[in-house]
């Protein structure tokens, strides 16, 4: 009976998540057009931060409750999900995702650098407060880079904001409201998945890298698919890049300020190789400037392999 109840809650929360994500993309697109802001910039900032809030909040909660090993497992798992599962599904559905925007190359280079730093800092099995401060500094530098990449100056943006009738206070409230709704529905979706896992006796050690990672990545999935459906490739791919950088830096760092994180051998043995594989495949796609349906299938097969290995390890 309890399993059936949580399944109903899961379906309802997921429905709200999908709808709110679609509205969130719509409002972000309106903002980018009204303020003449580059869509890639919106993707790697507004969308990325908005869709990564579940990872951050669940990480803070886990760290405060003493479950520090959950945070790194969730970060590695979520970043693998974002590339292999989300882009895999997106590429398969869209058939051909164009990656010709020059901004993708610079952003991907930063993603590779940040991910490499994450692996180096995590490899001794402990992620300290000092390392957390390093990652926070890295994100600040990344934010400054993202701003510098956007050509419009601050005064131009302000001028466009004041002169554009399409962007109003109502639009701003809708953007904030739908972002909060995405986060709230994602939390409920994640919580229902956790309850289902406990009722079905799934091992708790699997939560961080599998159910928790998948649950907290649902906003990225729905926002990315919504953006692709609307033809907003820059937002869709930018959301994945920005989310992975946000996860590797702030989602690791802020919980670590509460308590140093325990990076288990299971996370390192399985998470590191599959994260590297996903990043290498993504980098190749950026170099050839497209993601085909075949690439999508390959990404999905590798993700299923990751899940299979995950369940074998524990």
BAFI-3210 file (N, C-alpha, C; in Angstrom, 3 decimals, decimal comma, padded with zeros to 6 digits):
// residues 314
n [1|2|3|4|5|6|7|8|9|10|11|12|13|14|15|16|17|18|19|20|21|22|23|24|25|26|27|28|29|30|31|32|33|34|35|36|37|38|39|40|41|42|43|44|45|46|47|48|49|50|51|52|53|54|55|56|57|58|59|60|61|62|63|64|65|66|67|68|69|70|71|72|73|74|75|76|77|78|79|80|81|82|83|84|85|86|87|88|89|90|91|92|93|94|95|96|97|98|99|100|101|102|103|104|105|106|107|108|109|110|111|112|113|114|115|116|117|118|119|120|121|122|123|124|125|126|127|128|129|130|131|132|133|134|135|136|137|138|139|140|141|142|143|144|145|146|147|148|149|150|151|152|153|154|155|156|157|158|159|160|161|162|163|164|165|166|167|168|169|170|171|172|173|174|175|176|177|178|179|180|181|182|183|184|185|186|187|188|189|190|191|192|193|194|195|196|197|198|199|200|201|202|203|204|205|206|207|208|209|210|211|212|213|214|215|216|217|218|219|220|221|222|223|224|225|226|227|228|229|230|231|232|233|234|235|236|237|238|239|240|241|242|243|244|245|246|247|248|249|250|251|252|253|254|255|256|257|258|259|260|261|262|263|264|265|266|267|268|269|270|271|272|273|274|275|276|277|278|279|280|281|282|283|284|285|286|287|288|289|290|291|292|293|294|295|296|297|298|299|300|301|302|303|304|305|306|307|308|309|310|311|312|313|314]
n.u [000,839|001,916|003,985|002,528|001,282|003,494|004,383|002,309|002,592|005,132|004,650|002,849|004,442|006,479|005,057|004,380|006,957|007,870|006,099|006,573|009,256|009,192|007,870|009,754|011,939|010,709|010,327|012,959|013,935|012,442|013,536|016,192|015,828|014,548|016,389|018,485|020,423|022,914|021,994|023,454|024,827|022,685|021,974|024,241|024,241|021,670|019,788|021,404|022,117|019,565|018,497|020,248|019,854|018,459|020,497|022,362|020,933|020,190|022,706|023,698|021,900|022,490|025,170|024,905|023,547|025,410|025,911|028,183|029,455|027,586|027,414|029,750|029,291|026,800|027,408|029,346|027,755|025,524|026,731|027,575|025,093|023,980|025,458|025,647|023,046|021,048|021,886|022,143|019,489|018,367|019,807|019,052|016,282|016,139|017,594|019,642|021,785|022,962|026,185|027,628|028,123|030,626|031,107|030,678|033,034|034,917|033,539|033,395|036,086|036,593|034,893|036,166|038,575|037,722|036,488|038,655|040,186|038,428|038,539|041,260|041,402|039,699|040,812|042,302|040,489|039,244|037,541|038,363|037,775|039,467|039,945|037,391|037,121|038,880|037,472|035,217|036,384|037,197|034,706|033,846|035,706|034,997|032,394|032,974|034,294|032,192|030,559|032,240|032,330|029,906|028,747|027,275|027,324|026,983|025,459|024,205|022,584|020,895|019,664|018,309|016,579|014,931|013,753|012,403|009,290|008,497|009,687|008,848|007,945|006,258|007,156|009,630|008,866|007,544|009,684|011,255|009,340|008,663|011,167|011,509|009,402|010,246|012,408|011,118|009,301|011,135|012,462|010,363|009,910|012,373|012,354|010,201|011,206|013,281|011,873|010,513|012,681|013,575|011,396|011,407|013,689|016,159|019,661|021,060|023,563|023,567|022,110|023,299|024,842|023,057|019,926|019,585|021,257|020,023|017,461|017,929|018,832|016,707|015,517|017,443|017,145|014,417|014,358|016,378|015,361|012,994|014,050|015,398|013,225|012,024|013,830|016,046|019,039|021,457|020,740|019,991|022,316|024,131|022,997|023,590|026,420|026,917|025,562|027,064|029,527|028,735|027,903|030,361|031,836|030,426|028,366|029,846|031,518|030,098|028,587|030,881|031,990|030,501|031,087|033,984|034,135|033,597|035,037|034,259|035,811|034,329|033,004|035,204|036,410|034,440|033,046|034,959|036,236|033,927|033,000|035,132|035,045|032,540|033,031|035,085|033,773|031,819|033,473|034,553|032,215|031,721|033,935|033,423|031,174|028,490|025,776|024,661|021,905|022,943|025,127|023,662|022,473|024,788|025,724|023,651|023,858|026,338|025,710|023,833|025,553|027,136|025,244|024,794|027,341|027,481|025,534|026,654|028,977|028,215]
n.v [-001,209|001,273|001,544|001,865|004,317|006,079|005,787|007,016|009,643|010,151|010,108|012,282|014,401|014,355|015,068|017,722|018,735|018,474|020,216|022,688|023,021|023,411|025,899|027,404|027,399|028,758|031,345|032,038|032,164|034,324|036,333|036,367|037,226|039,701|041,191|040,979|039,039|036,572|033,257|031,022|031,988|032,374|029,693|028,506|029,816|031,003|028,853|026,622|026,979|027,105|024,539|022,966|023,305|021,287|019,288|020,760|021,509|018,999|017,995|019,721|019,081|016,338|016,491|017,957|016,125|014,205|012,344|012,332|011,009|010,697|013,031|013,422|011,097|011,669|013,966|013,035|011,020|012,522|014,215|012,352|011,323|013,664|014,051|011,489|010,222|012,319|013,995|011,906|010,889|013,259|013,624|011,334|011,698|014,208|013,627|015,015|017,161|020,332|021,613|023,920|026,438|028,643|029,265|026,930|025,453|026,832|026,737|023,977|023,340|024,566|023,025|020,514|021,141|021,894|019,512|017,743|018,877|018,416|015,606|015,233|016,524|014,911|012,428|011,438|010,510|012,196|015,259|018,341|021,317|023,380|022,641|022,964|025,734|026,379|025,376|027,018|029,459|028,850|028,646|031,275|032,533|031,249|032,270|034,962|034,668|033,719|035,966|037,805|036,655|037,251|039,636|042,055|045,066|046,127|048,468|048,505|046,269|047,103|049,265|047,961|046,418|048,365|049,465|047,481|046,142|043,559|042,324|042,220|043,040|041,009|038,942|038,497|037,611|035,302|033,817|033,436|032,162|029,811|028,624|028,051|026,279|024,196|023,299|022,582|020,569|018,769|018,039|016,698|014,644|013,343|012,631|010,866|008,835|007,971|007,003|004,887|003,292|002,550|001,121|-000,990|-002,223|-001,496|-001,088|001,369|002,464|002,695|004,897|007,528|007,557|006,568|006,517|008,975|010,648|010,447|011,369|014,055|015,062|015,289|017,884|018,974|017,141|017,495|020,264|020,470|018,808|020,195|022,621|021,741|020,835|023,258|024,251|025,493|025,091|026,133|026,876|024,369|022,661|024,347|024,408|021,825|021,864|024,062|023,142|020,866|022,048|023,678|021,679|020,293|022,226|024,222|022,538|020,470|021,971|023,707|021,958|020,744|022,703|022,580|020,043|018,018|016,032|012,576|010,660|007,817|004,622|003,228|005,234|006,449|004,328|003,585|005,946|007,876|006,743|006,507|009,125|010,397|009,064|009,952|012,705|012,772|011,706|013,695|015,895|015,112|015,185|017,928|018,811|017,705|019,055|018,272|016,234|013,136|010,818|008,293|008,782|009,419|006,944|005,480|006,894|006,295|003,513|003,280|004,562|002,772|000,643|001,725|001,824|-000,914|-001,805|-000,385|-001,577|-004,074|-003,616|-002,827]
n.w [000,000|000,862|-000,998|-003,379|-002,841|-002,702|-005,288|-006,721|-005,754|-006,781|-009,590|-009,866|-008,887|-010,760|-013,058|-012,458|-012,326|-014,984|-016,352|-015,013|-015,601|-018,344|-018,443|-017,103|-018,895|-020,981|-019,870|-019,305|-021,880|-022,860|-021,283|-022,207|-024,840|-024,505|-023,012|-024,650|-024,191|-024,544|-025,383|-024,639|-022,445|-020,670|-020,395|-019,100|-016,719|-015,377|-015,949|-015,323|-012,589|-011,446|-012,042|-010,632|-007,971|-006,414|-006,107|-004,617|-002,250|-001,230|-000,768|001,232|003,275|003,634|004,489|006,871|008,381|008,764|006,777|004,922|002,816|000,884|-000,603|-002,471|-004,015|-005,094|-006,607|-008,509|-009,660|-010,598|-012,510|-014,355|-015,121|-016,268|-018,655|-020,021|-019,770|-019,989|-022,195|-023,918|-024,228|-025,230|-027,657|-029,039|-029,343|-030,652|-032,877|-034,333|-032,930|-033,232|-032,623|-033,165|-032,163|-031,190|-028,566|-027,140|-027,200|-025,557|-023,115|-022,726|-022,443|-019,994|-018,394|-018,560|-017,291|-014,671|-013,844|-013,863|-011,819|-009,684|-009,521|-008,841|-006,317|-004,897|-004,803|-002,658|-000,908|000,858|001,118|001,870|003,965|003,131|000,494|-000,388|-000,313|-002,340|-004,556|-004,483|-005,111|-007,689|-008,954|-008,779|-010,462|-012,825|-013,110|-013,604|-016,023|-017,624|-017,644|-018,932|-021,412|-022,437|-024,602|-024,349|-022,475|-018,991|-018,819|-021,262|-021,018|-018,940|-020,184|-022,272|-020,749|-019,535|-021,767|-023,079|-023,693|-023,567|-021,430|-018,209|-014,768|-014,085|-015,725|-014,524|-011,967|-012,736|-013,761|-011,457|-009,829|-011,309|-011,329|-008,616|-008,338|-009,960|-008,429|-005,985|-006,810|-007,793|-005,453|-004,137|-005,923|-005,764|-003,052|-002,960|-004,577|-002,952|-000,729|-001,942|-002,603|-000,069|000,890|-000,856|-000,173|-001,311|-001,271|000,914|000,264|-002,452|-003,061|-003,324|-005,768|-007,625|-007,340|-005,914|-007,432|-009,930|-009,273|-008,401|-010,757|-012,402|-012,930|-014,738|-016,815|-017,660|-018,219|-020,172|-022,238|-022,755|-023,683|-025,987|-027,467|-028,028|-029,741|-028,657|-028,571|-027,547|-024,943|-023,930|-024,088|-022,845|-020,320|-019,365|-019,328|-017,582|-015,276|-014,578|-013,962|-011,830|-010,031|-009,596|-008,316|-006,391|-005,327|-004,265|-002,616|-000,727|001,084|002,147|003,692|005,937|006,977|006,473|003,510|002,958|000,579|-000,839|-001,632|-003,470|-004,912|-006,130|-007,588|-009,432|-010,163|-011,090|-013,538|-015,269|-015,301|-016,587|-019,059|-019,997|-020,257|-022,149|-024,410|-024,732|-025,284|-027,761|-029,287|-029,243|-030,707|-033,227|-033,726|-033,479|-032,220|-032,806|-033,445|-033,205|-031,504|-029,248|-028,606|-028,036|-025,781|-023,993|-023,753|-022,496|-020,110|-019,039|-018,665|-016,672|-014,552|-014,274|-013,445|-011,078|-009,447|-009,240|-007,823|-005,228]
ca.u [000,000|002,804|004,697|001,575|001,093|004,680|004,415|001,369|003,238|006,222|004,086|002,307|005,568|007,170|004,221|004,581|008,332|007,954|005,385|007,259|010,509|008,842|007,591|011,020|012,677|009,977|010,609|014,386|014,072|011,906|014,505|017,362|015,454|014,222|017,602|019,506|021,471|023,237|021,280|024,423|025,073|021,517|022,029|025,285|024,067|020,319|019,242|022,289|021,973|018,188|018,266|021,186|019,492|018,187|021,769|022,974|020,171|020,283|024,074|023,769|021,141|023,240|026,353|024,462|023,099|026,540|026,057|029,038|029,855|026,511|027,610|030,581|028,631|025,742|028,029|029,877|026,623|024,718|027,461|027,519|023,706|023,758|026,043|025,314|021,609|020,246|022,269|021,857|018,063|018,152|020,357|018,241|014,990|016,328|018,272|020,887|021,929|024,086|027,044|028,542|028,404|032,019|031,126|030,686|034,417|035,494|032,834|033,775|037,443|036,466|034,294|037,210|039,523|037,088|036,268|039,971|040,529|037,577|039,078|042,533|041,150|038,921|041,450|042,849|039,389|038,667|037,411|038,468|037,256|040,384|039,661|036,089|037,374|039,493|036,409|034,376|037,159|037,134|033,394|033,827|036,461|034,146|031,312|033,542|034,540|030,894|030,108|033,091|031,988|028,689|029,229|026,566|027,792|025,956|024,562|023,389|021,563|019,929|018,917|017,393|015,569|013,987|013,075|011,692|007,965|008,297|010,231|008,201|008,054|005,513|008,059|010,645|008,214|007,286|010,965|011,604|008,322|008,807|012,423|011,234|008,515|011,113|013,174|010,215|008,785|012,269|012,648|009,303|010,187|013,526|011,952|009,352|012,089|014,003|010,922|010,282|013,890|013,623|010,336|011,752|014,934|017,354|020,722|021,268|024,822|023,323|021,317|024,053|025,263|022,011|018,603|019,718|021,818|018,982|016,374|018,305|019,120|015,458|015,332|018,287|016,539|013,197|014,692|017,139|014,450|012,089|014,815|015,623|011,933|011,767|014,914|017,023|020,190|022,432|020,256|019,980|023,684|024,703|022,468|024,347|027,788|026,868|025,151|028,184|030,517|028,135|027,974|031,750|032,402|029,630|027,629|030,850|032,188|029,274|028,425|032,180|032,236|029,819|031,925|034,767|033,395|034,238|034,903|034,481|036,534|033,347|032,802|036,412|036,645|033,434|032,662|036,013|036,350|032,748|032,965|036,122|034,509|031,454|033,615|035,822|032,765|031,214|034,481|034,599|030,996|031,932|034,919|032,788|030,104|027,130|025,430|023,709|021,092|023,873|025,833|022,710|022,355|026,066|025,718|022,698|024,429|027,400|025,060|023,276|026,715|027,483|024,273|025,054|028,559|027,163|024,816|027,558|029,983|027,721]
ca.v [000,000|002,424|001,651|002,416|005,731|006,828|005,773|008,063|010,923|010,286|010,445|013,643|015,334|014,370|015,835|019,135|019,053|018,629|021,431|023,867|023,154|024,010|027,320|028,017|027,622|029,800|032,642|032,313|032,557|035,689|037,236|036,490|038,029|041,063|041,870|040,700|038,241|035,351|032,101|030,139|032,601|032,024|028,262|028,121|030,544|030,939|027,492|025,680|027,143|026,756|023,095|022,281|023,555|020,046|018,682|021,573|021,428|017,631|017,862|020,435|018,280|015,110|016,846|018,373|014,935|013,307|011,400|013,104|010,227|010,803|014,226|013,139|010,096|012,373|014,863|012,224|010,370|013,519|014,686|011,257|011,335|014,834|013,876|010,223|009,946|013,446|014,302|010,705|010,932|014,433|013,375|010,296|012,275|015,299|013,019|015,708|018,407|021,130|022,171|024,794|027,674|028,693|029,332|025,580|024,969|027,431|026,217|022,575|023,360|024,870|021,856|019,493|021,587|021,824|018,095|017,180|019,376|017,685|014,249|015,336|016,878|013,849|011,122|010,942|009,976|013,215|016,577|019,184|022,691|024,170|022,290|023,568|027,147|026,406|025,178|028,224|030,451|028,427|029,009|032,738|032,809|030,790|033,241|036,153|034,296|033,656|037,341|038,432|036,067|037,904|040,877|043,267|045,658|046,241|049,587|048,093|045,357|047,917|050,041|047,030|046,025|049,458|049,832|046,341|045,896|042,118|041,860|043,011|042,489|039,755|037,942|038,202|036,796|033,985|033,120|033,015|031,219|028,513|028,047|027,486|025,137|023,129|022,796|021,933|019,320|017,846|017,524|015,736|013,489|012,658|012,046|009,699|007,770|007,471|006,195|003,651|002,469|001,995|000,130|-002,155|-002,761|-001,167|-000,722|002,812|002,872|002,953|006,120|008,685|007,499|006,097|007,114|010,386|011,344|010,521|012,220|015,468|015,481|015,395|019,221|019,100|016,334|018,105|021,574|020,245|018,302|021,299|023,576|021,132|020,823|024,623|024,636|026,295|024,213|026,790|026,754|022,958|022,181|025,235|023,971|020,642|022,291|024,886|022,312|020,018|022,910|024,058|020,495|019,986|023,283|024,642|021,437|019,794|022,872|024,246|020,937|020,459|023,729|022,109|018,940|017,414|014,963|011,268|010,154|006,373|003,927|002,865|006,424|006,671|003,205|003,580|007,288|008,566|006,276|006,819|010,574|010,702|008,570|010,845|013,990|012,561|011,576|015,010|016,735|014,697|015,704|019,362|018,980|017,417|020,059|017,722|015,009|012,401|009,808|007,197|009,211|009,303|005,519|005,108|007,480|005,559|002,181|003,450|004,862|001,508|-000,112|002,337|001,345|-002,334|-001,916|000,164|-002,572|-005,204|-003,230|-002,766]
ca.w [000,000|000,933|-002,277|-004,343|-002,501|-003,114|-006,757|-007,152|-005,457|-007,745|-010,911|-009,790|-008,753|-012,044|-013,985|-012,100|-012,681|-016,438|-016,741|-014,480|-016,337|-019,636|-018,196|-016,718|-020,148|-021,713|-019,258|-019,499|-023,282|-022,961|-020,683|-023,076|-026,009|-024,084|-022,572|-025,664|-023,551|-025,270|-024,825|-023,985|-021,134|-019,850|-020,124|-018,147|-015,453|-014,807|-016,026|-014,635|-011,143|-011,096|-012,089|-009,729|-006,576|-005,669|-005,713|-003,567|-001,011|-000,698|-000,273|002,509|004,233|003,907|005,268|008,202|009,108|008,941|005,663|004,016|001,636|-000,111|-001,436|-003,644|-004,851|-005,809|-007,586|-009,609|-010,315|-011,318|-013,687|-015,326|-015,604|-017,115|-019,988|-020,687|-019,848|-020,469|-023,579|-024,711|-024,574|-026,078|-028,987|-029,691|-029,704|-031,620|-034,031|-034,665|-032,184|-033,742|-031,577|-033,914|-031,434|-030,746|-027,110|-026,579|-027,052|-024,361|-021,937|-022,553|-021,905|-018,562|-017,751|-018,446|-016,268|-013,350|-013,521|-013,547|-010,486|-008,740|-009,371|-008,121|-004,917|-004,245|-004,939|-001,388|-000,114|001,740|000,495|003,054|003,908|002,317|-000,905|-000,670|-000,599|-003,675|-005,543|-004,496|-005,872|-009,094|-009,501|-008,925|-011,692|-013,929|-013,266|-014,244|-017,418|-018,312|-017,833|-019,946|-022,705|-022,909|-025,204|-023,942|-021,228|-017,962|-019,107|-022,402|-020,500|-018,198|-021,179|-022,947|-019,762|-019,346|-023,018|-023,644|-023,116|-023,424|-020,149|-017,167|-013,415|-014,104|-016,293|-013,518|-010,944|-013,342|-013,843|-010,088|-009,367|-011,981|-010,854|-007,289|-008,531|-010,462|-007,287|-005,026|-007,385|-007,875|-004,100|-003,853|-006,776|-005,177|-001,770|-003,234|-005,055|-001,782|000,053|-002,699|-002,486|001,286|001,023|-001,674|000,396|-002,082|-000,336|001,058|-000,367|-003,870|-003,221|-003,779|-007,171|-008,541|-007,167|-005,560|-008,598|-010,962|-008,792|-008,404|-012,130|-013,165|-013,506|-015,929|-017,872|-018,197|-018,795|-021,407|-023,267|-023,101|-024,484|-027,301|-028,150|-028,484|-030,650|-027,922|-028,359|-026,681|-023,571|-023,535|-023,870|-021,837|-019,029|-018,958|-018,998|-016,380|-014,143|-014,182|-013,310|-010,547|-009,165|-009,255|-007,471|-005,237|-004,696|-003,444|-001,672|000,363|002,138|002,770|004,704|007,158|007,466|005,383|002,840|002,794|-000,793|-000,674|-002,706|-004,494|-005,745|-006,927|-008,500|-010,498|-010,587|-011,853|-014,931|-016,078|-015,494|-017,620|-020,342|-020,435|-020,651|-023,408|-025,472|-024,924|-025,937|-029,161|-029,922|-029,422|-031,791|-034,525|-033,787|-033,518|-031,501|-033,635|-032,770|-032,878|-030,301|-028,149|-028,258|-027,412|-024,438|-023,163|-023,492|-021,495|-018,828|-018,533|-018,191|-015,380|-013,567|-014,059|-012,624|-009,760|-008,673|-008,993|-006,833|-003,840]
c.u [000,870|003,553|003,799|001,365|002,279|004,848|003,501|001,980|004,357|005,704|003,567|003,428|006,327|006,397|004,375|005,974|008,475|007,301|006,113|008,586|010,282|008,590|008,865|011,857|012,047|010,339|012,079|014,647|013,568|012,901|015,693|017,058|015,213|015,474|018,759|020,715|021,659|022,611|022,225|024,727|023,927|021,580|023,017|025,152|022,679|019,774|020,080|022,128|020,585|017,955|019,198|020,869|019,149|019,466|022,387|022,250|020,245|021,689|024,253|023,074|021,909|024,452|025,988|024,046|024,206|026,743|026,931|029,446|028,813|026,790|028,505|029,941|027,538|026,313|028,559|028,734|025,801|025,416|027,525|026,127|023,491|024,264|025,504|023,809|020,849|020,597|022,021|020,409|017,782|018,614|019,523|016,904|015,140|016,963|019,596|020,929|023,160|024,849|028,068|028,875|029,825|032,137|031,184|032,114|035,065|034,873|033,222|035,188|037,434|035,886|035,331|038,206|038,967|036,898|037,578|040,411|039,720|038,128|040,373|042,301|040,427|039,696|042,063|041,762|038,746|038,652|037,285|037,831|038,153|040,157|038,314|036,263|038,011|038,414|035,460|035,070|037,117|035,794|033,266|034,547|035,642|033,008|031,786|033,826|033,242|030,367|030,911|032,801|030,743|029,027|028,556|027,087|026,642|024,955|023,663|022,257|020,473|019,049|017,884|016,251|014,497|013,168|012,236|010,368|007,737|008,765|009,711|008,445|007,339|006,390|009,113|010,077|007,929|008,569|011,361|010,638|008,457|010,107|012,257|010,353|009,285|011,850|012,288|009,711|009,900|012,552|011,622|009,502|011,312|013,143|011,098|010,184|012,851|013,107|010,664|011,471|013,976|012,576|010,638|013,105|016,150|018,410|020,937|022,526|024,672|022,666|022,096|024,332|024,165|020,713|018,686|020,241|020,776|017,863|016,709|018,651|017,854|015,201|016,167|017,673|015,351|013,474|015,431|016,234|013,461|012,789|015,063|014,339|011,602|012,865|016,000|018,237|021,207|022,027|020,371|021,376|024,379|024,248|023,257|025,759|027,798|026,501|026,303|029,280|030,013|028,210|029,393|032,363|031,540|028,878|028,578|031,323|031,327|028,984|029,737|032,569|031,574|030,636|032,706|034,051|034,238|033,972|035,257|035,211|035,589|033,106|033,990|036,595|035,691|033,140|033,682|036,119|035,147|032,577|033,936|035,643|033,448|032,009|034,371|034,853|032,110|032,173|034,596|033,383|031,126|032,880|034,308|031,521|028,708|027,013|024,359|022,891|021,959|024,661|024,936|022,571|023,617|026,130|024,823|023,208|025,497|026,789|024,456|024,390|027,159|026,547|024,519|026,271|028,308|026,493|025,684|028,550|029,441|027,237]
c.v [001,255|002,640|002,292|003,913|006,566|006,841|006,853|009,446|011,194|010,742|011,888|014,678|015,468|015,189|017,339|019,592|019,324|019,926|022,681|024,101|023,812|025,506|028,069|028,349|028,751|031,183|033,023|032,771|033,981|036,696|037,448|037,343|039,484|041,851|041,686|039,998|036,950|034,137|031,112|030,651|032,277|030,554|027,898|028,846|030,303|029,515|026,514|025,759|026,711|025,262|022,311|022,516|022,277|019,342|019,436|021,397|020,035|017,382|018,521|019,623|017,018|015,396|017,211|017,178|013,900|012,291|012,030|012,341|010,305|011,946|013,953|012,126|010,739|013,268|014,076|011,577|011,332|013,994|013,623|011,188|012,469|014,630|012,624|010,004|011,091|013,820|013,104|010,664|012,082|014,210|012,350|010,862|013,322|014,817|013,685|017,052|019,146|021,760|023,133|026,095|027,634|028,717|027,969|025,102|025,520|026,890|024,765|022,460|023,635|023,691|020,756|019,857|021,460|020,373|017,402|017,600|018,654|016,292|014,274|015,594|015,762|012,551|010,581|010,457|010,962|014,555|017,581|020,563|023,584|023,908|022,864|025,037|027,319|026,299|026,374|029,321|030,132|028,832|030,512|033,140|032,409|031,769|034,501|035,892|034,296|035,058|038,027|037,899|036,713|039,319|042,140|043,767|045,805|047,352|049,279|047,184|046,140|048,711|049,166|046,634|047,107|049,741|048,705|046,106|044,404|041,605|042,765|042,367|041,140|038,628|037,516|037,296|035,391|033,161|032,578|031,940|029,848|027,830|027,380|026,244|023,935|022,476|022,011|020,586|018,290|017,221|016,441|014,463|012,655|011,950|010,797|008,525|007,137|006,571|004,855|002,719|001,811|000,893|-001,142|-002,747|-002,557|-000,647|000,791|003,310|003,156|004,308|007,272|008,683|007,083|006,866|008,602|011,191|011,508|011,461|013,690|015,978|015,594|016,807|019,433|018,338|017,048|019,467|021,403|019,764|019,376|022,299|023,029|021,123|022,187|025,122|025,466|025,427|024,818|026,677|025,316|022,461|023,039|024,858|022,778|021,030|023,064|024,095|021,450|020,827|023,328|022,903|020,250|021,018|023,527|023,514|020,569|020,687|023,285|023,196|020,634|021,512|023,358|020,999|018,376|016,191|013,695|010,770|008,672|005,778|003,528|004,034|006,637|005,587|003,225|004,968|007,970|008,064|006,664|008,329|010,975|010,257|009,513|012,175|013,880|012,467|012,925|015,944|016,395|015,226|017,197|019,616|018,706|018,242|019,483|016,490|014,306|011,428|008,621|007,531|009,053|007,871|005,051|005,628|006,678|004,166|002,262|003,766|003,598|000,609|000,403|001,835|-000,130|-002,563|-001,421|-000,887|-003,791|-004,885|-003,344|-004,124]
c.w [000,000|-000,377|-003,328|-004,111|-002,968|-004,626|-007,323|-006,929|-006,458|-009,106|-010,921|-009,709|-010,062|-013,078|-013,738|-012,515|-014,178|-016,887|-016,262|-015,187|-017,690|-019,491|-017,822|-017,949|-020,945|-021,183|-019,379|-020,927|-023,497|-022,402|-021,607|-024,303|-025,635|-023,706|-023,537|-025,044|-024,341|-024,595|-024,140|-022,586|-020,181|-019,445|-019,040|-016,808|-014,870|-014,789|-015,207|-013,117|-010,690|-011,048|-011,168|-008,256|-005,805|-005,224|-004,535|-002,234|-000,393|-000,148|001,077|003,605|004,628|004,785|006,696|009,052|009,276|007,840|004,574|002,759|000,521|-001,094|-002,649|-004,589|-005,694|-006,904|-008,782|-010,390|-011,145|-012,583|-014,775|-015,950|-016,605|-018,538|-020,680|-020,841|-020,496|-021,906|-024,486|-025,161|-025,537|-027,504|-029,746|-030,173|-030,802|-032,918|-034,372|-033,946|-032,697|-032,585|-032,188|-033,198|-030,863|-029,220|-026,453|-026,300|-025,787|-023,092|-021,658|-021,996|-020,416|-017,795|-017,541|-017,341|-014,865|-012,920|-013,148|-012,155|-009,410|-008,468|-008,553|-006,629|-004,155|-004,097|-003,651|-000,441|000,838|001,003|001,646|002,861|003,059|000,836|-001,338|-001,036|-001,980|-004,753|-005,620|-005,304|-007,364|-009,710|-009,680|-010,212|-012,912|-014,190|-013,959|-015,721|-018,214|-018,600|-018,940|-021,344|-023,300|-023,359|-024,680|-022,602|-020,245|-018,282|-020,307|-021,940|-019,774|-019,153|-021,878|-022,022|-019,648|-020,598|-023,605|-022,930|-022,861|-022,057|-019,043|-015,796|-013,325|-014,648|-015,278|-012,428|-011,456|-013,409|-012,468|-009,595|-009,993|-011,579|-009,503|-007,398|-009,070|-009,301|-006,316|-005,551|-007,527|-006,517|-003,776|-004,674|-006,184|-003,882|-001,987|-003,746|-003,894|-000,934|-000,625|-002,539|-001,109|001,467|000,234|-001,291|-000,503|-001,110|-000,285|000,349|-001,857|-004,110|-003,841|-005,265|-008,136|-008,356|-006,851|-006,742|-009,695|-010,545|-008,851|-009,796|-012,988|-013,696|-014,765|-017,109|-018,502|-018,833|-020,119|-022,533|-023,711|-024,002|-025,886|-028,126|-028,734|-029,427|-029,988|-027,554|-027,409|-025,213|-023,079|-023,180|-022,813|-020,442|-018,497|-018,521|-017,681|-015,144|-013,649|-013,477|-011,929|-009,558|-008,661|-008,308|-006,235|-004,549|-003,861|-002,307|-000,483|001,434|002,868|003,791|006,031|007,814|006,282|004,819|002,721|001,373|-000,748|-001,866|-003,829|-005,451|-006,662|-007,986|-009,684|-011,047|-011,460|-013,297|-015,795|-016,283|-016,597|-018,995|-020,882|-020,933|-021,969|-024,583|-025,777|-025,653|-027,418|-029,929|-030,190|-030,586|-033,158|-034,734|-033,962|-032,629|-032,310|-032,802|-032,361|-031,618|-029,074|-027,663|-027,531|-025,976|-023,495|-022,809|-022,407|-020,127|-018,208|-018,013|-016,824|-014,287|-013,237|-013,172|-011,200|-008,883|-008,369|-007,890|-005,422|-003,390]
res [x|x|x|x|x|x|x|x|x|x|x|x|x|x|x|x|x|x|x|x|x|x|x|x|x|x|x|x|x|x|x|x|x|x|x|x|x|x|x|x|x|x|x|x|x|x|x|x|x|x|x|x|x|x|x|x|x|x|x|x|x|x|x|x|x|x|x|x|x|x|x|x|x|x|x|x|x|x|x|x|x|x|x|x|x|x|x|x|x|x|x|x|x|x|x|x|x|x|x|x|x|x|x|x|x|x|x|x|x|x|x|x|x|x|x|x|x|x|x|x|x|x|x|x|x|x|x|x|x|x|x|x|x|x|x|x|x|x|x|x|x|x|x|x|x|x|x|x|x|x|x|x|x|x|x|x|x|x|x|x|x|x|x|x|x|x|x|x|x|x|x|x|x|x|x|x|x|x|x|x|x|x|x|x|x|x|x|x|x|x|x|x|x|x|x|x|x|x|x|x|x|x|x|x|x|x|x|x|x|x|x|x|x|x|x|x|x|x|x|x|x|x|x|x|x|x|x|x|x|x|x|x|x|x|x|x|x|x|x|x|x|x|x|x|x|x|x|x|x|x|x|x|x|x|x|x|x|x|x|x|x|x|x|x|x|x|x|x|x|x|x|x|x|x|x|x|x|x|x|x|x|x|x|x|x|x|x|x|x|x|x|x|x|x|x|x|x|x|x|x|x|x|x|x|x|x|x|x|x|x|x|x|x|x]
***
